[in-house]
Amino acid sequence: MRTNRLTTFFALLATGMIFGCGSSGLDTQPVSGKVTFDGQPIQEGRITFRGSGSDPRAFSAEIKNGEYQMEAAVGKVRVEVIASRPVPGKFDESNPGEKVPVGEMYIPAKYNSQSELTADVTSGSNVLDFALTGGEAGQAGGDAPAP
C-alpha cells in the first residue's frame, strides 16, 4: 500500500514538473495579418515578433499565401520577416544525377537580421499588416494600411 502511495506521489510530482503549474503570467494576444513584398503576397516565409528591452522573447508564425496568425506578448516588438524563392533557371548540380533548384533569400536585411520594422501588440485581437518593399523600412500598427 505504501509503495502505491509513493508511486502516485512521484508520478504527480513528475507530471507537475513536466507540464508546470498554472499560467506563466505572460500576457499574449492573438495577432494576424497580411505580408507583402513589392505589392505581392509572400507565398511562404516566416514572421517573428521579438520583444525589446528586458524581455527579448520571440513569437513566430509561418506565412502562407501572404497571411499569418500567432499569439504574441503585449508590447512593442521588433518584426522580422524571412522568405526564400527559387531562382529561375538556376540549379545545384553538385551531386551527380541531381538537379536541385537554387533558392534566394529575397527579403532585404532591414526586414530580418537588421530589422527596422516595429509594431505594437495590444490587448485584444490585433490585425497587423506589413507591406514590405525594396525601399525604406517602416512601422506598422493595429491600423496599418493593407497591401
N, C-alpha and C positions, 0 to 999 in steps of 0.2 A: 504494500500500500504506500509506504513512504517513497519507494522508488518511482511510482506513478506520479506522486505529487512533485517530486524533484524534476522528473522528466517534463511534466506540464509546465512547471515554473520556468525551466530553461528554454523550453520551446516558445513560451510567451515573451521571455526576455529577448531571445534571438529575433523574433518577429518584430518587436518594438525597435530593435537596433537596425534592422534591415529597412523597415518602412517608415520609421520615425514616428514621432508623437505629435499630433496636431499640425497646424499650418506653420509655415516658415515665417509668417508675418510680412512677406513680400507682397506689396500691392501691385498685382498685374492686371492689365485690362486688355480687352480684345482690340486688335489693330488689323486693318485690312486696307487694300488699296490697289492701285494700278501703277506699273512701272514701264516707262517707255524710254527708248533711246533714239534720238533724232526722229521723233514722231511715230516710231514703230514699236509695238509691244515687244518686250523682251520675251522670247519664246521659252527659254529655260535659263534659270540662273538662281541666285541666292541673294536674299536681303538680310542684313544684320543690323540690329539696333544695339549700340554699345552705350552703357551708362557712362556718365562723366564724373569727375571728382573722386570722392572716396568710395564710390560703388561702381566699378567698371564691369559689372555683369553684362553678358551679351545674350540677346534673344534673336533667333534666326528662323527664317522660313524659306521654303522653296518658292521660286517664281515660276509659274506655269502659265503660258499664253498671256503674259503681261499682268498677271494678278497674283496676290499673296494674301495669306491670313496667318496670324500668330497671336500669342499673348506676350505682352512686354510690360516691363516695370514702368510705373508712372514717373514722369520727369523728362528733362531734356536729354536727348540721346544723339549720338553721332551715328549717321546712317552710312552703311557700306553696301555696295551692290557689285556683284561679280557675275559674269556670264561669258561663255565662250561660244564660238560658232565655227563650222568647218570653213576652211579657205578653199574656194572653188578651184578645182584642177590641181591641188597640191596633195601629195600622198607621201607617207613614210614607207619606203620600200627596203628598210634596213634588214628586215627578216626575209630571207628568200621565200618567194611564193606568196608573200603577204603584201597587200596594198591597203594601208590604213590611212583614212583621211586625216589631214593635219588640221588642227584647230588653232584658233587665236583668241586671246582674251581681248575683247574689243571695247570694254568699258574703261574710260580713262582712269588713271590712278587717283584723280581728285574725287572720285566717287567710291573708292575702295581703300587701298592701302594708305593713301594720303587724303582721305575723305574730308571735304569741307562741308558736306551736306549734313544738316541737322533737322531735328523735328522735336515737337513736344507731345508726349503721350500724356493724356489727361484721364481723369476718372470718367468711366462710361465708355461707350463704343467710339473708336477712333477710325476715321477714314483718312488715310494719308497717301496721296498720290505723288509720284515722283516723275517728272518729265526731264530726263537727262539729255544732254546734248554734248557735242564735241567742244562747245564754248565754255562759258563760266559756270561754276557750280552755284547752287542756290540753297534756299532754305524752304522747307515745307512745314505746313501746319495742318490743323484739322480741316481748314477750308482751302487747302492748296488747290490751284486750278487743275482740273482734269486734263489729261492729254488729249 
